[in-house]
Amino acid sequence: MGCAGRRWAVLSMATVGIILSPMARAESGGIRNYVPISIAVGESDSVVVEKGDHLWSISAEHLEQRMARHPRDMEVASYWHQVIEVNRHRLQSGDPDLIYPGETVLLPEVG
């Protein structure tokens, strides 16, 4: 699935404080601990979810487009965590593993 059919939009947003680190670790009982970091969301892109999309593929496609090269898995993983946190409160399901066609996903600025 390529970026050719996607419609990207630029949105202006205020800075958003995020609590998450790409270095999450599982604790007893399956609970994850996250280290606080701050992600600045200034000029941000968005994408409308299509059937078969998931946040990892959306993150990877966006990074590839912005970096003009295929991103490494660790680069996608770090950015994917940012995408999850920026969108967690916006998702219909509230679950980043369950997104629906037609939902708009905000994509943080790629640094």
N, C-alpha and C positions, 0 to 999 in steps of 0.2 A: 504494500500500500504506500504510494508516494505522496508527495506534497502537492502534486500538480492540481488535483481537484479541490484542494482545501482553500477556504477563504479565510485569510488572516486579517484581523482588525487591530488597530492600535488604540489602546485605552489609556487614559491618564488616571492614575490612582495615587493616593497618599502613601507614605511609607507605612509598611505593615510590619509589626514585630511578630516574629515566628518563634515557637519553641520546638526545636527539632535539630538534631544533628545527623549527618549522614552516617555517623558511627553509633547507631542504636545497638543495644545488646539485650538479649532476652534475659529476664530474671525469672526466679521461681514462679510458677503458676502462669507462665507465658506472658507476663506483663513486661512491656518494654520501658526502659528508662531512656529519656532523651536529655541531651545537654542543651541548654538554651543558647541559641544564636539569633542573630537578627538578619533578616533578609529585606533588603530595600526593594520595594516594587514601585518604580517610577513609571516611565513609559513602558507599558506592558502589552504583549500580544494576547490574543485570545483565539480559540478555535472551537468550532461547533463539533461535538462528538458525532461520529458516523457509526453505523452498525459495524461491529467487530473491533472498534477502537478500545484501547485501555490506556491508562495514564502513562505506562512505561513506553508504549509505542508512540504516543503523542509527544512525550518528552524527548525520545530519541530522534524523531523526525524534526522537531523544532531545533534541537541542538545541531543536527546535521546541516540544516538550512543556515543557521546562524554562523556556524564554524567553517562552513564550506569544506567539510571533510567528514568522514564517518567517525563519530565519537566512540571512545573506549567505554566498556561497560561501567567502569568506576566513575567516569564522567556522567554517564546517563543516570547511574544510581544516585549520585549527589544531587543532580538537577531534579530527578524524579521525586525525591523527598521534599524539595522546595515546592514543586507543583502540587503535591498532596496537601501540604500545609496551607498554601495560599487558597486552595479550593475546598478544603474539608467542610467548611460551613456552608458552601454554595451547592453542594451535591444533593440531589433529590433524596438519595438513599442515606446520605451521611457516611457512606462507606466508600473509600477510594478504590476498592476492588469491584465496585458495582456502579458503573456509570451508564447513562442511558443516551441513545441517539437524540440529538436535538439540544442537549445540555451544552452550555457554554463553559469552557475551561479557560481560566486565566493562566497565562504563561509568564512567569517572572522574567525580568531582564537577564540576559546571559552575560556574565561578567568576563 
